[in-house]
Amino acid sequence: MKGFLIKRGARVCQAFLVVFLLLSWVEPLLADPAFREITILVPAERGGGWDLTAKAMSDVLLLTGGAESVKIKYSPGAGGLIGLAQFVGSRNGEGNALMVGGMFTIGAVAPNHSAISLLNTTPLARLTLDNAVIAVPASSKIKSADGLIEALLSKPESISWVGGSKGGVDEMMLLEVAKEIGVAPSSLHYTPLPGGGEVGSALALGQFTAGISGYSEFENLVNKGDLRILTVVTKGGLLNIDVPSLDELGIKIKRLNWRGIFAPPGIDDRQLALLMGVIKRMVQSAEWQELLHKNHWQDSYLPGAKFVEFVRNEQNQAAARISADQEVDELDAEIIGGVLFRRYAWALALGLLSLLLVVIIYFQRSRSRYKEEGLQHALESAIGEANIREEELEKVLAGIYVQSQQEFDNWGLSSAERDIALLTLKGLRLKEIASARGTSERTVRQQAQAVYKKAGLDGRADLAAYFIEDFMQSMESRQQEEKIYPKIE
């Protein structure tokens, strides 16, 4: 009898344990979500690293009870600065709005002298580190990292590079590589594209010699056989990639591409605490860890005040290095010697013999050299002038956006009406706006009419003309000032 009771009691305990485990498993599913809806802004094109991060967050937030629904919106341009300005200007105090950002935004702020930075938001947490890679088209004659370095040393201007936005981590990495091996940054030809998806596609089509981006953004094209990886920054977070790292080649890269999540300015302590709790539950979930592994991201969760300090330090370092990256260090003899000895030891001997010939023809080429130097100086001046004009254009565009936001304030537009007005100015039709906002064309039409009514305008054409007229007046005033106060060369 006693034995029977003991067995029965054990079975009862086992039953209670099973029920407890089941309840702990389904509790997150049964609990009310923290938010009915969360909107995540991606300040870049679809298909890039920020887009992949936003989609991963959306999946895990839904699974972990962070939100009942998640909407992802896109506002690309200027390395994320356009989306950042929109997020800061139109989402103030919204506790259910988030924005993905990171190293690319930091890199775009300094060279563009932007008045708005990530510190104007409410930084929540750093999420991931993305291990960058250098790749070439599958049909490229460059077969290895050594071959790429040799090409950089011998004829850097022959390599056309592609990567993320101007001033972003991809361009910073290329400058660091060039600096480590003693190649002048002025000899590099780098083309920035808005997102990693576009970088991979353009590289696979053979439009560029080599490209830099996160491995997760190249992975599909590598698996299809369209791209070939030559080197990775470090071996951390990557699996089954049989290529040397830059560390192993003797090239030290100090910065990795990080991505974080940000809330709008003006949220209160309750909203902040709720968002921090939702993000913490997301990053601690098994689903998030699985996505980190799938995308080859490194977990770098850093929340709250520590993340704010991290962003501030990153911004200060980027500003301090913007001029230093243009300087060329002395050649790194160890790297260059190692590469040349591994591949072209015989060429070194031939080079010594060729030196005699160089001395003989040196004086004959002196005149042509002076002429070439003059042309090079003219080219560099033209490039500098083009860069200045590009910066001026970006400042004008940013000014137009700020001016439009001020006019929207004067007109008393709601958040939805602001979005409608901004998309209308971008040239989108009502049907396209409805698709982008996930609503009906009829609703968009009504909201557009409300905008025109509040602004005292007759329609789309008047709205565009209103801002174009202000822009033209600003340009005329500026031209008049330049006539009165000409630049001193």
N, C-alpha and C positions, 0 to 999 in steps of 0.2 A: 504493500500500500504506500509506504513511504517513497519507494522508488518511482511509483506511478505519479505521485504528486510532484516529485522533483522534475520528471520528464515533462509533465503538463505545464509546470511553471516555466521551464526553459522555452517551451513552445510559445507561451504567452509573451515572454520577453522578446523572442525573435519576431513575433507579430508586431509588437509595439515598435521595435527597431525599424522594421520595414516601412511601417506607416510614417514614422518620423522622417526617414530618408526621402520618402515620396513627397511629403509635405514640404521639406526643405528644397526639393528640386522644383516643384511646381509653384512655390510661393512667389517667385519673381514673375511668373506668368499670370498669376491671379491678381497680383497687386496692381493698383492703378498706376499708369505711367506718370513720371514726374512732369512731363509736358504733353499737352495735346498735340502740339506741332512745334517742330524746330526747323528753322531755315538756316542752311549753311551756304555762305557765299564763297565761291571759288573765283579769285581774281585773275583767272587765266583761261586758256582754251580747254576744251574737253580733251581727254586722253593723256594729260600730263600727270606729274606726281601729285600735285595738289588735288586734281580731280580724283585720282585713285584713293587718296587719303580721305576725301570727303565721302566717297562711296563706301569705303570700309567703315567709316564712322557711322554712316546711315544704317548699314546692315546691323552693326553691333548695338547701336542705340535702340533699335527696334527689338532686338532679341533680349536685351538686358533690362527692358522696362524704362529706358530713358525718355522715350517719346512714343506717342501713338502713331505719328506720321512725321516724316522728314522730307523737306524740299531742298533741292540743290539748285542754286542759281549761279550764273556765270557773268562776269564783267571783266573781260581781259584787257590788257594793254599796259605798256610802260612798266613792265616787270612787276605788275600787281598794284602800281600806284593809283591807277584809275579806280579799280575796285576798292582799294583802301580808302580813298577820298569819299567814294559813294557810301561806304560802310560807316565811316565816322560821321559824315554829314547827315545821313538820312535814317540811321538806326539808333540814335542816341536814346539810352534808357530802355531799350527793348531787351528784356531778359530771356527771350527765346530765339535770339539771333546769334549766329556764330560765323566766324570767318577763318579759313585756313590760310596760313602764311608761313614765312620762314626765311631762310638765308637769301633767297632771291630778292625778297622785298627789302631786306637790309642792304643788299648790294645795289639796289636801284635808287635808294634814298640819297646816298652821298653824291654820286656823279650828277644826279638831276637836281640837286639842291632843293629837294622837296620840303615844303613847310609842314607836311604831315608825315608821321612815321608810325611804326607799330606801337610806340609808347603813347600815342594818342588814343589807342584802344584800351581795353581792359585785358591784358595778357592772362590767360588761364593756365596753360600747361604746354611744355614741349612734349611731343609725342614720339617722334622717330628720328633716326639718322639714316640717310640713304647713301649706300656705298656707290660712288660714281665709278664709271668705266669709260675707257676710250675705245671706240669701235671704228671700223672701216667697212665699206661695202664688201660683200662676199667676193666680188670680182676684182678687188683691189690688188695691185702688184705688191703692196706692202703686206708682208706675211707675219711680221712679229713686232714686238715692242722695240727691239734693237733696230729693226729696219726703219721704224718711225723716227726714232731718236737720230739716226744717221741722216735721214732726210731733213730733219729740223736743223741739224748742225751744218749740213752742206748747202742746202738751198731752202731756207724756211719760207721764203715768199712763194714757193711752188705748192705749198700745202694750203688748201682752203678748208677752214675749220667752221663747224656749225655747233651751236649749243643754245642754252636758254637765253633769257633776256639780257640786254646790255647791262653790264655791271654786276650780273648775278654770279652765283658760285661757280658755274661752268667756266665763265670767262676768267674769274679769279684763279681757278685751278690751272687753266692754260698759262696764265701769266706766271704763276708760281713754277710750273714745269720749265718754262722758257728761262726764268730767272735762275733756276738751279743749274741749268746746263750752259748758261751764258749766251743765250740768244736774245737779241734786242726785241723788245715788245713791238716796236714800230715796224718790224719785218713780218709780223703775224697778220694773217688775213682771217678775221673772225666775223661770222655772220650770226647775229642773234635772232632767234625765233621765239614766238610767245609761249610755246609749250613743248614738253618732252615728246609728245606724240608727233608733232610736226617735225621736230628734229630727227626722230627715227625714220619717218617717211621720206624726208628729203635726202637723208643719207643713203637709205636703201635704194633710192632711184638713181644714185650716182651723181647727184648734184654737187656733192662736196667730197673732199678727200678723206677727212676724218671728223668724228663728232664726239662730244662729251655730254653725258647725261647720266641719270640714275639707272642702275641695271634693270629695275622693274619696268622702266619705260622702253627699254630695248629688248626685253626678254622674248616677246612674241616674235619679233623680227629675227632674233638670233635662232629661235627654235625652228622658224620656217627656212632658215638657211640664207636669209637676205643680208644679214650683217655678221661680221666676225669680230669678237672681242680680242683686243690686243693686250690690255692691261687693266687692272683695277687699282683703286687707291690703296685699300687694305684688304686683307682676306676676311675681315670680320663680316658676318651676316650673309656671306655668299657660299653656295654649295656647288660642288661639281664643276668648277670653272678652272680648267688647267692652263692658266696664264700667270705670268709673274705679276706681283704687285709693284707699285711705284716704290714702295719701301725697299723691296728686294733689289730694285734697279739702282738704289742709292739716291732716289729723289724723295725728299721729305715734304709732304703736303700737310699743312697745319690745320686746315679747316675742312670739315665735312658738311654736307648739305643736311640741315635739320628742318623739320616741319613741326609747327605748333598750331594751337587753336586759340582764338581770340574772341572776346565778347565786345559789344559796343561800349563806348564811354557812357557814363551817367547811370549805370545800373546800381541798385542799392545793395546793402549787405545781404538781404534775404535772397535776392536773385543770384548774387555771386555765390553764396553758399550752396544753393540748389544746383547751379551749373557745375561747380567744383565737385559736388557729390556724384553727379551724373557721369562726368568725365572719369572720375576715379573708378567708379564701378565698371565703366566701359573698359579701361586699360587693364583692369585686374581680371577680366573675364577670360575664359578659355577660348572663346570665339575670337577675341582680339589677338591673343597670342598666336592662334592658328593663321590669322591674316598676316601678321608680322612675318611668320615663317614662309607663307606662300609668296609674299611680295619681296622677300629677302631684305626686309627692313630691320634695323637694329632698334631694340626697345630703349628709349632714352627719356622716359617719363620724368618730368621735372615740373612740379606744380607751384602755383601761388607766388609768394614773394621772391623765392629763389629764381623762378622763371623770369620775373620782371627784371631782376638784377642781371640775369644772363642776357636778356634782350638789350638792356642798356649797354652792357659791356661789348656785345657784338656790334652795336651801332657805333660806339666810340672807336672800336678797332677798325671798322670799315672806313670811317672818315679819316682816320690817321694814316691808313695804308693806301688811300686812293692815289696819292702822289708817289708814294714809295714804290708802288707796283710798276711805275713807269721807268724806274731806274734799273740798270743792268749791273748785276754783280760780276766779279771776275769769273772766268771759266772754271768750272769744277773739274780739275784735272783727273780726279779719280773716276768720275762717271764717264767722261769723254774717253779717257784712256782705256777703260774697261770695255766699252762698246767697240771702239776701233780695233782693239787687240783681238777681241773675240771674232770679229767679222772681216777686218781688212788689215791684218798685220803686214801683208805684202805691200799694201798701198802706202804705208808709212815709209817704207824703204824707197819706193818709187817717188814719193813726195820729196825726199831729200835730193834726189837727182834732178827733179823738176825745178828745185829752188835755183839752181844755176841758170836755167833758162829764164826764170822770172827776173833775175838780176839783170840779164842782158837786155831784155825788152822793156825794162822799167822806164828808162829815160824816153823811149820812143812813145810811150803811152801817157806821159805826164800831161800833155795838153788835153788829150781826150778825157783824162781823169778829172781835170778841173771843170770841163764842160759837164761831165756826168754829175759832179757834185752840185753844180748849179741847178741842173734839172731835178736832182733829188731834193734840194732845198725848196724849189718851187712846188714840187709834188707834196712835200710835207706841209708847206704853207696852205696849199689848197685843201689838203685833208683837214688841217686844223680849222680852216674857215668853214668847211662843211660840217664839222662837229659842232662848231659854235652855232651855226644856223639850225642844226638839229635840236640843240638844247633850247634855243629860243623858241622853236616851234612847239616843243613839249611844254615849255612854260606858258605859251599862249593857250594851248589846249587845256592845261590845268586851270588857267585863269578863266577860260570860258566856262569850265565846269563850276568853278566857285561862283562866278557871276550868275549862272543859271540857278544854283541853289539859293542865292540871295533873292533872286526874282521869285522863286517858288515860295520863299518865306513871305515876301511882300504880298503875294497873291493868296496866301493862306491855304496852300494845297496840302491835302492829306498825304500819308506815306504812299498809298496806292496811286494817288494822282501824280505824285512826284515821279514814280516809276514810269507811268504812262507817258508823261510829258518828256522824260529823258529818252525813252525808247523811241518816241515819235521824232525827236530831234535827231536821233541816230539814223532815221530813215526807214524804220520798220513799219510795215503796214499793219492794219488792225488785226488781220488774221494771224500774222506772225507774232504780234504782241500777245494775243490771246493764247497762242501755243506756248510761248515762252513763259507766261505767267500761270499756265494751267487753268485758264478760265474761259468763259464763252466770249465770242466776238461781240455779242450784244452788250455784255457787261463792259467790255473795253470801250465800246463806242459811247456808252453812257458816261463812263469816267472821262473820256476824252472831251465830250461836250461840256462836262463840268469844269474841266481845265480851261477850255476856251472862254467859258462864261466868266469864271473868276478872273481871268487875265484880260477880259474885255477885247478878245480877239475873235475873228470870224472862223478860223479853221486852221488846218495843218500849215498851209502856206503862210498865213499871217504869223503863226508861232515861229516858224523858221526865219521869216524875214525880220521879226522882232530882234532876235539874237544876232543875225547876220549884220543888221544895221548898226548895232552897238559895236560889233567886232570891227566893222569897216571904219567907224568913227575913231575907235581906239588906234587902228593902224594909221589913219590919216594924221592923228595927233602926234603919233610917234615919229612919222616921217617928217612932220613939220618941225619937231624938236631936233631931229638929226640935222635938218637944214640950218637951224639957228645955232645949234651947238655941235658942229661936226666933230667926229672922232679924230683924235690926234694919233697919227701912226708913228 
